[in-house]
Amino acid sequence: MPIAVPFRPLFALLFAVLLALPAQAEEKKEGALPPDVETALSTLLADAPQGKPDPGASTLDTLLRFVATNTKPAKSVRPESRPQGSGAYLKDTLNVPLRKLVAYMLDPSVPGEAIYPSAVRRNAWLPGSPLLKNASGLIDATFPPAAPLVTRGLEYEETTPDTSSGCYYSYKLNRLFVLTAYEGRTAFLSVSIMPLQSSVGLRGAIVGDDKDWTYVYTPEKGTNLAMLGWAETYLYGSASVSIFMESAPGSNKVDMYFFKWAKAGWKGSNVVKTSHITAGLKRFTSGLRQVMESPKLPPVKAIAAKASELKSLSEADLRARLNGFGSHLAKQNADPLDGKAFRAVLDNGAYPATLKREDAIAELMKLYMRQQMGTLPAAVAQQ
């Protein structure tokens, strides 16, 4: 499943959470979690790559017990900094059954950009990922499972533009998924860690409201920040442990708990603060909620069929289907779209022709999702 996340995710959970101000030093705060919880988080991150041991029951139980019984506000639940940067924590709730969420997140035929539209431009599971063969073992499992079920994958992911800097990045993620039981409830864990730093940040922009999932991507290095357009930025590290657990046995609600670390900046400096990470997590959960709680969400099979159809089209057909979208974007000129880098890809409806084949497919997938859910204005409808 492109990704990663459908959580891939996680989330897919890797969004550009970069920073607003440059000269701020990396936050150095001690963690506020019990030592056994920190150990459990470290173990899961270490076990994410293929070939590593599957996490043991004690590791899973320690972490699940903590999130299920913790009564402190999220801002007081502060994980220790790691090589991947400062850490943050967020809790939220999704009004869907866990089985439905797992089906959309794990099915490799469902592109991540369809499920995480505000965080992911596109993603794809790389060949050899075990998940490509055994995802169904978790999707179709008895809830709660009698023993932990595990799968892994390596995915390519590209982010949407950051809300502050406009930068977007691409990278690979080692991903670990675990389906397990906790006191009669079913829990689904998604663990991710970057093995290498990202590509250099390129300039992009959010068009209108972020909830519209309309973005512009340019091939130019740099940011949209005043006096920092020159900065060549990177995601130096990113890791996450995301937990989705039934609110009660068989509940139609899912409690979500996110532990996230990120390190980004330029020339080796890290300008990511906990507040930036938290804002990125909220952006991610907001987009996920838009999709998963929509009464018009297409079935998994329909999304998979659409993805297959788009992949079968020629580049000429793909771009032709984006003509309406390109014409709509050409009319937009609000800052920063009035800048030279953006006009070079937008004027005269040229945007579809600037997209790589995979990016055109991902753009059409997002337009399809908006169309199906009734949020696509006629002005940006496909032709």
N, C-alpha and C positions, 0 to 999 in steps of 0.2 A: 504494500500500500504506500503510495507516495506519502511522506512524511513525513514521517514519521511520524508521528503521529501521527491511522487517523490519529491519534494523539500524537502520534509520532511525535509528539508531541509533545509532546509535550515534551504535550505536550507537548515534541511537540511540544516540548514546552520551550522552545528556544526562539525567542523573539529578540529583535534588536532593542535592548534596553539601555541604550547609550545615553546618557548624559546631557546635560545642558551646559554646564560651565566647565571650562577647561582646567584651570589651575587648582582644582580641588584635590586634595590628597586622598588616597584610598582610605576608607574607614577601617579603623583597627579597634574593633569591639570584641570583647570576650563573649563567648557563647553563653546562653542562658538555659541550655538543655541539660538534663541528667546525663552523666557519663555513658550509661548504657545505651541511651538513645543516640548519642553522637557516634558511638561504636557501631550501632546498627546501620546508621546512615552511611558511614565510611565503608562498611562491609558491602552494602548494596551497590555503591558506586564502583568499588573495586571489582565486583562480580559482573558488571554490565557487559564487558566484551565477550565475544564468542570464545569458547574454550575455557572459561573460568568456571569455578564450582557454582552449583545452584545454591541460592541462599538457604540457610537452615531454618527450621521452624522457630527456633529461639530468637533469631534475628527478626523474623517477620512479626512474631508475637510481641516482642519488645516495642517495636515501632507502632504497631496497630493499637496496643494497649495505651500507649502514650497519647496518640491523637484522639482516641475514643473517650479517654477520661480527663484530658486536659481541660481546665476551666479558665485558664489565663487568656487575656485578649491576645490576638495575633501579634501585635507589636511587641509583646513581652516574650514571645516564643522566638528567640533569636539563635539560629544555628551558628556554630563557630565558622570563622573564615577558613577556606581551603585553598589549595593551589588554583582552583577555578575562580577564586575571588570571594567577595563579601557574600554573606548569606541572608536570605529573607524567608518569611513564612506567611502563608495565607490560607484561610479556611473559607469555604463557600458551600453552597448547596445547589444541586441541580434537580429540577422536578421531572425526572425521567427514571424508569427502572434501570438498574445496573446492567442487566442483560442487554438491553437495547443499546446502551452506551458502549459496552464492550464490542458488540457486533459492528458498530460503525467505526470504532477506533482500530480494531484489529484486522478487519477484512482487507487483505492486500489489494483487492480490486477497487477499493474506495480511495480516491486520492486525498491526501491530507489537506489540500487546499479547499476541498469541499466541506471539511469538518472544522477546520481552524482558519477561516477566511481572513480574519484580522491579524493573524500572526504569521501565517505561512503563505508565501507566494506560490511555491510548489515544492513537492518532495517526492522521493522515489526510493523504494527498497532496492538495495544493490544485490546483484546476483550472488547466490550462495547463502543468503540470509535464511536461517532455519524457519523463520516466521512464514516465508513464502510457501512452505510445505505443511506446517503444522498449526497454523493459526486456528483452524477449525476445532482443534482439540480443546482450546480454551473457549471459543465462541459457543460450542455445543455442549459444554461440560454441564454436569449436574451442579446446581447451586444449592448450598455451598459444596465445594469439592471435598472429597474425603482426604485428599492430600494436595499440597501445593502443585500447581501446574505451571510450567515455565517455558518460555520461548524467547528468542533473541533475534536481533537483526542489525544490519548496518545500513544506515540510510543517508541519502543526500538530501539536504534541505536548503531552501533559500527563503529568507525572511521578507516580510513586507517592510516598507519604509518606517523607520523609527519616528515616533510622534514629535520628537524634539529636533533631532539632527537631520532627519530625512534619509539617513544612511540605510542601505540594505546590504546583506551579507549572504554568502553561501559557505557551507561547511559539511562535514560528515559527522554523524552521531552514532556511537555505540548505544544500542537500546536493549533493555531487559524488561520483559513483562512477566508478571506473576499473578496468578489467580489463586486465592487461598481463602480459608475460613477463619472467622474470628467470632467466637461466642454465638454461633448460630447465624451470623451474617456472612455475606460474601464480600470479599475485598479484592480489588484489582489494583496492582501497583505498576507504574510505568517509570522506569529509571533510565536516565540518559546522561552521557558524558562525551564531550568532544575529545577525540584523540589528538587533534592538531588544531592550530589556530585557523580562523576563517580566512576567506579571501579578503582583499582590501575592500573597504566600504565604498560603495558607489552611490551617487546622488539619485534619490527618488523623492516622491512627494505623495501625500494623501490629498485626494481631490474631494472637497466638501467634508461631509461627516464621515468619520472613520467607520461608522456602522453601515455605510453604503458599500464598503469593500472596493472602492474605486481608487486605484493607485497608478502612478506613472513611474517608470523606471528608465534611467538614462545610463549610458556606458561611461559616464564621467566620474573620475575619482573625486572625493571631497565631501563636504557637508553643506547644509543649508544654513548653518549658524553664522551670525554676523561676525566678520573678521576671522572666521575659521573655515572659509570655503576651501582653503588649501590643504587642510588636515587630511592625511592618509590614515584612516582609522582601521582597527581590527578588533574582532572578538578574540581575545587571547585565551579565554577559557569559559566553559559553561557546563553546568551539571544540574540535574534535577532529580528529585524523588517525589513523584506524584502519587497520591493514594485516593482511590475512589471506592467508597464503602457504603453499602446499604445503610440507610438511617436506622433501619430495624430489619429483622429477618423478613425477606420477601417484600420490603417496602418499595413504593414507587418513587422514592426520593433517594438521591445519592449525596452523601457528604463528601466534599472534596478537600484534600489537604495537600498543600504544595510546599516543598522545601526547594529553594532555588539559589544557585550561586552563579555569578557572572563577573567577568573581568574584561574590560574593553577600554580602548583609548588609542593613543598614537605614540610612536617612539618608545614603546615599552611601558608607558605610564598607564595607570588605571584610574579612570574617572567615574567609575560606576559606584553609586551609593545604594544603600538598602532601599531608599525611597524610589530609585529608578527601577529596581527589580520588582518591587511591589506594584508599581504602576504597570509594568509589563505583564505581570501575572493577572492583574485586573482586566487589562485589555484582552488577554487570552481567554479568560473565563467569560467575559462579555460576549465575545464572538462565538464561543462554544455554546453558550446559552441561546443566542439568537438562532443557531442551527438546530440544536437538539430539542429545544422546547417548542419549536414551531409546529403547529398542527398540520402544516402543509409540507413537512419534511419528506422528500421522496424516499421510498424504500431503498434498502441497500442494493437490491438487484437493479433498480432503475438507475441509480447513480453509477453502478458498475457498467451497465449497458451503455450509458452515455459516454463514459470514459473510453470504452472500447470503440464506440462509433467515432469519437474525435480522433483517436489514434490512427484510425484507418483512412482519414482524409489526407489529401495532398496539401502541401504548404499553400498552394494557391487557393484551395477551398477554405482552409483555415483562416487565411487572411481576409478572404471575401466575406466570411461570416462575421468578421470584426469591423467591417466598414462602418456600420452605424456607430459602434463604440468609438472608433477613431475620429469620426466627424464630431461626435459629442465632445471628445477631449480637446479637439482643435479649438473649440469655442471657449475653453477655460483659460483664464489668464490671471487669476488671483495669485498673489505671492505664495510660493516662489515660482509658479508656472509662467510668470512673465520674463523669467531669466533666459539667457541665451542657451544654456544647456537643455532646457525643457522645450523651448520653441523649436530647437533643431529636430526634435523627435515628434512634435505635435502639429506643427503648421501643415495646412493643406491635407489634413487627415492622414498623415504619413505614419502614424504610430504603429498600426498593424504590421507594416513592412519592416519595422525595426526589431520585431520580436523573433527570437529563435523559435523553432518548431515546438519545443517542449513548453516554452513560455506562452505561446499562442494557445496551446491546448489547455493549459492551466487557466488562462484568462477566460476562455470560453466555458470552462467548467464552473467558474464563479458566477458568470452571467447566467448559466443554466440554473444554478442553485437559487439565485435571486429571482429568476423568472418563475420557477416552480413554487417558491414561497411567497410570491406576490409582492416582492419589494423592488422589482426592476422597472423604473420609469420608461415610458415609451421612447424618450429621447436617447436612451442608451440601449434600446432593444437590438438584438441581432438582426441582421438582414439576411 
